[in-house]
Amino acid sequence: MTIEVRQLRYAVLTADTRSFSRAATALNMKQATLSLRVTQLEDKLGIKLFTRSTRGAEPTEMGQVFLESARRIITDIDNLQTTARAVSYGEQGRLAVGYSSSLMAGNLKQTFSEYLTRFPDVQFDGEEAAPEKLLNALQSRTIDVAVAPAGMEESGILARSVWSDRLMVALQSGHRLLESDRIYWSDLRREVFVVPGGGIGPTLANLLAARLTGQGGRPNIIVQNTSLESVLSIVSVGRFISIATEASQGVTWPDLHFRDIHDQNGTTRLEFSVYWREDNDNPALQRFFTLINERYPV
């Protein structure tokens, strides 16, 4: 026995109006056609749903029980259709985002915040990891999109530049470099650096090595398996310094100070890109790119 959803709608509307005539008018169909469709439903069920009279149509006792179930089914189906449309438009569903930058402030935080405001019904899952791990997560489809330093390449992965952040040195109160009007990379050669092992940490360590290796020496870098925020806490109590992007200025430990790092071209900046699989057709991801294109036009 197959019951069509439209048959349920016919029966429920007839019950609501207590009239085949009024229900038929609302449905823009002939009364005789509606009456026939309801009769066919009754024949399938083997019960009478309505007592018919010149005064209209009154649900029977068994009809009332059936019609209550029919209402719930119709409501569920309508909700499913609404959800399906929302998912197809990217207004519901799930978006998994990987990132390797601080969420304390800056472009990344603002972008995520605006996306969540626009699409509150999308399940937004974030994962902080080193850039190489984010590429692996993209390949395994664990995440939909990654926000990481520019320059990574991987087969099947597309990239688009988004923004650049100033690179800054994090210093404790009283550090000698705070007396300088400008801080250059060459000023950092004798320092001991501490960087996190995850997130943007490996990128910072590689950047320090590239900038400060030379003249027979390499930078002294200590890698801590902790968050960038915890690393900056270590800096605030002395002994070490660190580098971070301007987004990390959202961390406000006592005695912690940030200063721009300069080179021959001015303030040093770190470029960021978004990365995604070429074959990812997640509608929620397309909505994310709509926002990216609005905020950071090419």
N, C-alpha and C positions, 0 to 999 in steps of 0.2 A: 504494500500500500504506500503510495507516494502522495504526500500532501504538499502543495505549493504554497509558498509564502503569501502569494497574492490571495489565495483562498482564505488564509487566516485573516488578512487585512479586511476582506469583504465581510467576514463574520463579525469581527470586532467592531467595525464601523456600524454594522447593522444593530449590534447590541447597544452601542453608544447612542445611536439616534432613535432606537426602539421603532425603527420604521425602514422597510425596504425602499419605500419611495424616497425618503429623505437621504438615505445612504446612496441610492442610485444617482440622485442629483449631485451629491458631493463627489461621486466617482465619475460623473459625466458618462454614465452608461444607462441603458434601458433597464427599467425595474424588472422586467421579465428575465433579462439576462442575468442580473444579480441574483434573483430568486433561484434561478436554475443552478448557478455556481454554488450557492450555499446548500442547496438540496444535494448536489453531487458530493459536497464535503460531508454532509450528514450520512449519505449512503456509504462513503468510505469508512466513516467512524462507526457506523452501526447504531447511532443514537440521534435523537432529535435535539437540535440546538435551540430551536425557537418554537414557541406556540404562536401560530399565525392567526390573526383575526382581523376584522375590519378596522379595529382600533390601532393595529400595528403588529409588531413582532416583539414578543416578550421571551427572554432567555429561560429555558427550562432549568431545573435544578442541576441536571448533569451538564447542561449547556454552560451554566455559570462557572462550574469547575473547569471545564475545558477552555472557556474563553479567558479565564485568568491566566492559565498556562500559555495560551496563545499570545496574550499581551506581553508576557515576559520574553517569549521567543522573538516577537517583533522588535521589542526594545533592544534585545541583545544584537539582533541582526543590524538594526539601525546604527547601534554603537560601533559594531564591527566595520560597517561601511564608512562611518565617519573617521574611525581610526585608520583604516586603509587609505583613505584619501589624504589624511594628514601625513601619514608615513610617506606616501608617494610624493607629496609636496615638500618633504623634509621638515615638517613641523612637528612630527613625533618620530619615534624610533630611537636609535642609539648612535652616538658618535664617540669613538675612542681616539683620544689625542695624546701623543707623546711629546715631551718637551725636554730641553736641556738648559733651561734658563730659569732664573729666579722668578717666582710668581708674586714677590713682595710688592712690586710696583712696575711701572713702565708699560711698554707696548703689549707684551704678552698678557699681563693681567687685564689690561683694558680691553683687548680683543676677546678674551674668554668671557669677561664680564658682560660685554655687549651681546655676545652670542647667546648666553644664558638668559639675558633679559628679553631678547627677541623670540627665543624658542624655548620657553620654560618647560615644555612637555617633552623635549628631547632628553634622553638619559645621557648625561655628559660624563664620560670616564676619562680621567687624566692619569698619566704615568710619567714620572720623571726618570730619566735614564741617560747614560752617555750616548752620544750621537751614533756610534757603531751599533749599539744595542737597539736603538730606535729603528735603524735600517733593517735589522733582523726582524723586529716586530712588524714592520711593514710587509716584509716578504712573507711572513707567516700569517698575515692578516689579523694579528693580535690588535693592531691599532689601524685606524683609517688614515691618519695624517700625523706628520711629525713636524715640530718647529725646532730647528737646530741651526748651528752655524752653517753658513753657505760653503759650498765647495765639495760636498759629498757627491759621489757618483755610484750608481748601482743599476744593473740591468733591470729594466721594467719599472724603474722608479723615476717619476717626474719631479722637477723642482721649479720653484718660483721664488724670486727674491721678494722680501717683504719690508724689512726695516734694518736699520743699523743702530747699535747702541754704543755709547762711549765706553771705552775701557778705563777703569779707574784702579788706583792703588788704595788698599785699605790699610790704615795706619792707626797705631795707638796714640792717645794724647801724649805730647812731649816728644814724639819722634822727630829727629833732626830734619827730615824732609818736609815737615809741616811749615818750616821757616822759609822754604823756597817759594818764589813767585810762581814758577813752573817746574814741573817734574818731568824729566826725560828718561827714556829707557836706560841711558847710560848711568843715570843716578841710582839705578836699582841693582847694579852688578854685585855689590858686596852684601846684599841682603839675603836673609833666609826666608823662603816662601813656604806657606802651607796652603794646600788646595784640597778640595774634596775628591774622593775617589770616583764618585758617580756624577750624574748630571753633567754640568758644563765643565767639571773639574779636569778631565783629560784634555779638553780643548785648551783650557788655560795653561796646563802644564806644557803642552806642545808649543803654545804661543811663547811662553817664557823661554823655552829651549831655543826656539828659532830666533828670538830677539836678543838673547843675552849670551848665547854660545859664541865664543871667539876669544882671540888673544890667549889661547892655551887654557881656557877655563870654561866650565859649564855652570849654570845657575844651581844653587842649592835649593832643591825642592823636596818638601816633605808631603807625602800623600796621606791623608787621613780618611779612613772609611766612615765618613759621616757626612752630614748635609753641609751645604754652603753656609747656611745660617749658623751652624755650630762652629764651622771654621772661622767665621767672622767673630764669634764669641771668643775664640782662642786668641785672635788678633787683638781684641779689645783689652786683654789682660797682659799683653806684652810678649816679648821675645821674637815673635814672627810677624811678617806682613803677608798680605795676599793681594791678588788682583781679582777684579770682578767687573761685571757690566753695571751700567748706571741703574738698572732695575733693582740691584741689590741695595740701593740707598733706602729702600723701604725698611731695612733692618736698622733699628735704632738702639744698639747697645751703648751703654755709657762708655765714654772715652774712645769711641770708634769714629774715625774720620775717613772720608773719601776725597781723593783728589784725582783730577784728570791726568792721564799719561800722554805726553806729547812726543812727536817725532818731527822729522824735517817738513812734514806736510801739515802739521798742526795736531789737533787732538786725534789720538788713535781711536779707531772705531772697529767694531766687530759686526760683520754683515750676517744677517739671518735669512733663512729661506724656509718655505714650507715644502714638505716632501710627501708624495702619495703614490700609490700604485696606479699605473696607467689604466688598469681594468677595473678599478673600484667605481661602482655605479651607485653607491649609497646616497640616497636623496639628501640625507642630513649633511653629508660631506659637501654636496653641491651648494647647500645653503651657507655652509661655512665659507666657501669660496666666494659666494656673492658678497658676504661681509668683507672678506679680505680685499676683493677688488674695489669695494667702496672706500675702505680705510686706506689702502695702500695701492693706488692706481699705478699701473706700469708706465 
